[in-house]
Amino acid sequence: MMTESIIEIRDLCKSFGDHDVLKGIDLSVRRGEVVCIIGSSGSGKSTMLRCINLLETPTSGDIIFEGNSILEKNVKLGNYRTKVGMVFQQFNLFDNMTVLKNCTVGQIKVLGKKRAEAEKTALEFLEKVGMAQYRNAMPRQLSGGQKQRVAIARTLSMSPDVILFDEPTSALDPEMVGEVLEVMKKLADAGFTMIVVTHEMQFAREVSDRVIFMDQGVIAEEGSPEEIFTSPKNPRTCEFLARVLN
């Protein structure tokens, strides 16, 4: 079983000053698994994701990717981030570039692809997320849902092994949420390894293989969607779900 783990988090701690945000997280994610992380704001969910992508440097602990620690001095951050892609809450598109260019710039600069090859890959993924017809549009011409779909296509264009989603729908108008979740559902069906921080309980319930409930910087409970949503053991999980599901 161990060989299947693509990411392993061991005793991960993160403090900002004297505020401990993560307090000894242990988590192992298998290739092809969809893991949804739920919990109240401030429970450490996004910080954990940002540590996995090294946007935040862990205070202590270790993160193992495909058998190697990513916290070693010699790890090439750019290479690692192509393998572990991230989709942000606020899309993070380049406003001065067309949709197509947003999806090719990383391939050309980081992966060293030729423009034609990068464009071919980008268009394939824009097609997948239903955005190919907007290839020449600028981000400001798009709705939030469209921007997020482009951001997902951009991440996919780098052919990552794992995709991290940091509350990908929380900046969207309610009617846009469905279109983004639909794309994510397709990725899950296609076998992508995904770690998703989300407030969308229905999505977590239907799409994930495993649900992690975080509370005050620790993993308070984890299990199958069935276990977490129908018979949670931890009183904090019960309390949280009662609040968000009603």
C-alpha positions as CSV (number, residue, x, y, z in Angstrom):
1,M,0.0,0.0,0.0
2,M,2.8,2.4,0.9
3,T,4.2,2.4,-2.6
4,E,1.0,3.8,-3.9
5,S,1.3,7.0,-1.8
6,I,2.1,9.9,-4.1
7,I,2.1,12.5,-1.3
8,E,2.9,11.9,2.4
9,I,2.7,14.5,5.0
10,R,4.5,13.7,8.3
11,D,4.0,15.6,11.5
12,L,3.5,18.9,9.6
13,C,3.5,22.0,11.8
14,K,3.2,25.6,10.7
15,S,3.2,28.7,12.9
16,F,2.9,32.3,12.1
17,G,4.6,34.1,15.0
18,D,3.2,32.4,18.1
19,H,0.0,31.3,16.4
20,D,0.1,27.6,15.6
21,V,-2.0,27.1,12.5
22,L,-1.0,23.4,11.8
23,K,-0.3,21.1,14.7
24,G,1.2,17.9,13.6
25,I,-0.7,16.8,10.5
26,D,-0.2,13.3,9.1
27,L,-1.8,12.5,5.8
28,S,-1.1,10.2,3.0
29,V,-2.7,10.5,-0.5
30,R,-2.6,7.7,-3.0
31,R,-2.3,8.1,-6.7
32,G,-5.7,8.6,-8.4
33,E,-7.4,9.4,-5.1
34,V,-9.7,12.4,-4.6
35,V,-9.4,13.8,-1.1
36,C,-11.7,16.6,0.1
37,I,-10.8,18.7,3.1
38,I,-13.6,20.4,5.0
39,G,-13.7,22.4,8.1
40,S,-14.5,25.9,9.5
41,S,-12.6,29.0,8.3
42,G,-9.3,29.2,10.2
43,S,-9.0,25.5,10.8
44,G,-5.8,25.3,8.7
45,K,-7.1,23.8,5.5
46,S,-5.7,26.3,3.0
47,T,-2.4,26.7,5.0
48,M,-1.9,22.9,4.7
49,L,-2.5,23.1,0.9
50,R,-0.1,26.1,0.6
51,C,2.6,24.1,2.5
52,I,2.2,21.1,0.1
53,N,2.9,23.5,-2.7
54,L,5.6,25.3,-0.8
55,L,3.9,28.6,-1.0
56,E,4.3,28.5,2.8
57,T,7.4,26.9,4.3
58,P,6.5,24.4,7.0
59,T,7.8,25.2,10.5
60,S,8.6,21.5,11.0
61,G,7.7,18.1,9.8
62,D,8.2,16.7,6.3
63,I,6.4,16.4,3.0
64,I,7.3,13.4,0.8
65,F,6.4,13.5,-2.9
66,E,6.9,10.2,-4.9
67,G,9.3,9.0,-2.2
68,N,11.4,12.1,-1.8
69,S,11.3,14.9,0.7
70,I,10.4,18.2,-1.0
71,L,12.0,20.1,1.8
72,E,15.5,19.1,0.9
73,K,17.8,22.0,-0.2
74,N,18.3,20.6,-3.7
75,V,14.6,20.4,-4.7
76,K,13.9,22.5,-7.8
77,L,10.8,24.4,-6.8
78,G,9.7,25.1,-10.4
79,N,9.9,21.4,-11.4
80,Y,8.0,20.4,-8.3
81,R,5.2,22.8,-8.9
82,T,4.7,21.6,-12.4
83,K,4.1,18.1,-10.9
84,V,1.9,19.4,-8.1
85,G,-0.3,22.1,-9.7
86,M,-2.6,24.4,-7.8
87,V,-5.9,26.1,-8.7
88,F,-6.6,29.1,-6.5
89,Q,-9.6,30.8,-5.1
90,Q,-8.9,34.0,-7.0
91,F,-7.9,32.3,-10.4
92,N,-4.5,34.1,-10.5
93,L,-4.7,34.5,-14.3
94,F,-2.3,36.9,-16.0
95,D,-4.6,39.9,-16.9
96,N,-2.4,41.1,-19.7
97,M,-2.4,37.8,-21.6
98,T,-5.1,36.0,-23.7
99,V,-6.7,32.8,-22.4
100,L,-4.5,30.8,-24.8
101,K,-1.3,32.6,-23.7
102,N,-2.2,32.0,-20.0
103,C,-2.2,28.3,-20.8
104,T,1.0,28.2,-22.8
105,V,3.4,30.5,-20.9
106,G,4.3,28.0,-18.2
107,Q,4.7,25.2,-20.7
108,I,7.2,27.3,-22.8
109,K,9.1,28.8,-19.9
110,V,9.1,26.0,-17.4
111,L,8.7,22.8,-19.5
112,G,10.7,24.2,-22.4
113,K,8.1,23.3,-25.0
114,K,8.0,24.8,-28.5
115,R,5.1,27.3,-28.9
116,A,3.2,25.1,-31.4
117,E,3.3,22.1,-29.1
118,A,2.3,24.2,-26.1
119,E,-0.6,25.7,-28.0
120,K,-1.8,22.2,-29.1
121,T,-1.8,21.0,-25.5
122,A,-3.4,24.2,-24.2
123,L,-6.2,23.9,-26.7
124,E,-6.9,20.3,-25.8
125,F,-7.4,21.3,-22.2
126,L,-9.4,24.4,-23.0
127,E,-11.6,22.2,-25.1
128,K,-12.0,19.8,-22.1
129,V,-13.1,22.6,-19.8
130,G,-15.4,24.1,-22.5
131,M,-13.3,27.3,-23.0
132,A,-11.6,26.7,-26.4
133,Q,-13.8,29.2,-28.1
134,Y,-12.5,31.9,-25.8
135,R,-8.8,31.3,-26.6
136,N,-8.3,34.9,-27.8
137,A,-10.3,36.6,-25.0
138,M,-8.6,38.5,-22.2
139,P,-9.4,37.5,-18.6
140,R,-11.4,40.8,-18.0
141,Q,-13.9,39.7,-20.7
142,L,-14.7,36.4,-18.8
143,S,-17.1,35.6,-15.9
144,G,-15.7,34.2,-12.7
145,G,-16.7,30.7,-13.6
146,Q,-15.0,31.0,-17.0
147,K,-11.8,32.3,-15.4
148,Q,-11.7,29.4,-13.1
149,R,-12.2,26.9,-15.9
150,V,-9.3,28.6,-17.7
151,A,-7.2,28.4,-14.5
152,I,-7.9,24.7,-14.4
153,A,-7.0,24.2,-18.1
154,R,-3.7,26.1,-17.4
155,T,-2.9,23.8,-14.5
156,L,-3.7,20.7,-16.6
157,S,-1.5,22.0,-19.5
158,M,1.5,21.4,-17.2
159,S,0.6,17.7,-17.0
160,P,0.7,17.6,-13.2
161,D,0.6,14.4,-11.1
162,V,-1.5,16.0,-8.4
163,I,-3.8,19.0,-8.5
164,L,-4.5,21.0,-5.4
165,F,-7.7,23.1,-5.4
166,D,-7.9,25.8,-2.8
167,E,-11.6,26.6,-2.4
168,P,-12.0,26.9,-6.2
169,T,-15.6,28.0,-6.1
170,S,-15.7,30.4,-3.1
171,A,-15.1,33.5,-5.2
172,L,-17.8,32.6,-7.6
173,D,-21.4,33.7,-8.0
174,P,-23.7,30.8,-6.9
175,E,-24.8,30.2,-10.5
176,M,-21.2,29.8,-11.7
177,V,-20.3,27.2,-9.0
178,G,-21.9,24.3,-10.9
179,E,-19.9,24.7,-14.1
180,V,-16.6,24.6,-12.2
181,L,-17.6,21.6,-10.0
182,E,-18.8,19.8,-13.2
183,V,-15.3,20.2,-14.7
184,M,-13.7,19.0,-11.4
185,K,-16.0,16.0,-11.4
186,K,-14.8,15.0,-14.9
187,L,-11.2,15.3,-13.8
188,A,-12.0,13.0,-10.8
189,D,-13.7,10.5,-13.2
190,A,-10.6,10.7,-15.4
191,G,-8.4,9.5,-12.5
192,F,-6.6,12.6,-11.6
193,T,-5.1,12.8,-8.1
194,M,-6.9,15.7,-6.4
195,I,-6.7,17.4,-3.0
196,V,-9.6,19.8,-2.7
197,V,-10.3,22.3,0.1
198,T,-13.9,23.0,-0.3
199,H,-17.1,24.3,1.3
200,E,-19.2,22.4,-1.3
201,M,-20.5,19.5,0.8
202,Q,-22.4,17.9,-2.0
203,F,-19.3,17.7,-4.1
204,A,-17.3,16.3,-1.2
205,R,-19.9,13.7,-0.6
206,E,-20.4,12.6,-4.2
207,V,-16.9,12.9,-5.7
208,S,-14.3,12.3,-3.0
209,D,-12.8,8.9,-2.1
210,R,-12.0,10.3,1.3
211,V,-13.1,13.3,3.4
212,I,-10.8,14.9,5.9
213,F,-12.4,17.2,8.6
214,M,-9.9,19.7,10.0
215,D,-10.4,21.6,13.2
216,Q,-8.1,24.0,14.9
217,G,-5.0,22.9,13.0
218,V,-5.4,19.1,13.4
219,I,-7.1,16.4,11.4
220,A,-10.1,15.8,13.8
221,E,-11.6,13.0,11.7
222,E,-11.2,11.3,8.3
223,G,-13.1,8.6,6.5
224,S,-15.2,7.7,3.5
225,P,-17.8,10.3,2.5
226,E,-20.4,7.8,3.8
227,E,-18.7,7.6,7.2
228,I,-18.1,11.3,7.6
229,F,-21.5,12.5,6.4
230,T,-23.8,9.9,7.8
231,S,-22.1,8.7,11.0
232,P,-19.3,11.1,12.1
233,K,-17.7,10.0,15.3
234,N,-16.1,13.3,16.5
235,P,-18.5,15.7,18.2
236,R,-16.8,18.6,16.4
237,T,-17.5,17.0,13.0
238,C,-21.1,16.5,14.0
239,E,-21.4,20.2,15.1
240,F,-19.7,21.4,11.9
241,L,-21.9,19.3,9.6
242,A,-25.1,20.2,11.5
243,R,-24.2,23.9,10.9
244,V,-23.2,23.7,7.2
245,L,-25.9,21.2,6.1
246,N,-28.8,23.0,7.6
